[in-house]
Amino acid sequence: MKNKLETGDIKKLLIEFAIPSIIGSTIVMLYTIIDRIFIGQRLGAKALAGVTLTFPFAQLSVAAAILIGMGSSVLISLKLGAQKNDEAEEILGTQFLLFLLMCTFIVVIEEVFLIKFLNISGATKETMEYAVSYARIFIPVIYFQAFTYGLNGVVRAQGLPKLAMKVSAVGAVTNIILDYIFLYPLNMGAFGAGLATLLATAFSSCFNLYFFIYGKSKIKLQMKNLKIRKDYMLSILKLGASPSLIQLSNSLVTGMYNNQLKNFGGSPAIAAFGVMSTILSLVIMINIGLSQGMQPIVGFNLGAKNYSRVIKTFKLTFYAGFMISTVLLIIIGLFPDIIVRMFVNDPETIQVGKAALRLGLCVIPLTTGSIIISNFYQAIGDAKLSIIFSIIRKIIIIIPAIIFLPYVWGINGIWLSRPFSDTASFMIMGVFVMKTLKEMKASSVEKNII
């Protein structure tokens, strides 16, 4: 019997897989958005600036989950497409242990060097207290994000995108409730916001673990498979490297942004950057969700050598992402003050934030294109090119822009550094993906002839 990924209508499949993935990925980002709204409204702009300084830790946490989670889901999709369920279970066992090892390493490093990291990121006396209070309790969240966000990709690979969405939704709703309780009735400050996220992610991760151990998962997490197999480990790390590198470089770049903003705008600019980066991260997560909806369809059909379906899936994903981002761009351009006021009521921060949103997010359709192209190469197993694209976009172009553009246009140069990077990288990546699609089309024609 044919799998629906191989024979079903691609538009319907993409809607079926992408919408729950978009909602699920957006819900993951709601953890950060909810924390920042509560902190900004309850504790003020300085507290929001302090928590913004900890954003690199959140990005590093997501990077770890993506590195192992997305790499594993690609491999598992390929194995399921090739009817090799036993090997898929072995990959799942390797994935679980890799999560534990990597998360432990990151937590120890971040806790030991927290103050140094915050100083490098641009902390001041007025923001350090908030940053430390939030970060100390937030750092261990990485474990539970790994088992929620990371394992959701494997849930989707089994054709269950709605279940992955529900798991993320449970955590987000819990986070909202706990944020209100800890920040208002209990008045626990930034520490309370971090604790709310920790408990909410722990709660949602339990659902995923139950599904893979006792639930109706097609592949089970079994003791006999809890071992790190070198061949699987290397493949997981290679395939997950590109999207993870995007998040990892975001962590580095965010630290550089905070440092430059400290020099060119102070705490109000850092708080405004917190708003801008939160909205940008929401845009990115929406498109990562769209890409995750694309991934199992592309992975399965690539394994089955149905190249024409791979091409069509990519094109539909690209057009959908471009349209969604264009709508978001219009909303951001028309209502920047309303968006900033959702997070903070400080007049100076609102004024700076309006410019940050309009300038910093002016090319998000191209940002979307770059993300989808990069994730497409990851989905077809071309880890090398996907990594190269990530390095070009997130390191080679943007870092010099952050350093030098402010000396030409002041603080506006900081906001424009990301649009500059995304435009240049999109043009480069577009040339390569057109060539890849042409080669796939030729292979599809040749297969049909044979």
Buried (B, 14 or more C-beta within 10 A) or exposed (E): EEBBBBEBEBEEBBBBBBBBBBBBBBBBBBBBBBBBBBBBBBBBBBBBBBBBBBBBBBBBBBBBBBBBBBBBBBBBBBBBBEEBBEBBBBBBBBBBBBBEEBBEEBBEEBEEEBEEBBBBBBBBEEBBBBBBBBBBBBBBBBBBBBBBBBBBBBBBBBBBBBBBBBBBBBBBBBBBEBBBEBBEEEEBBBBBBBBBBBBBBBBBBBBBBEBBEEEEBBBBBEEEBEEBBEEBBEBBBBBBBBBBBBBBBBBBBBBBBBBBBBEBBBBBBBBBBBBBBBBBBBBBBBBBBBBBBBBBBBBBBBBBEBBBBBBBBBEBBBEBBBEBBEEBBEEBEEEBEEBBBBBBEBEBBBBBBBBBBBBBBBBBBBBBBBBBBBBBBBBBBBBEBBBBBBBBBBBBBBBEBBBEBBEEEEBBBBBBBBBBBBBBBBEBBBEBBEEBBEEBBEBBEEEEEE
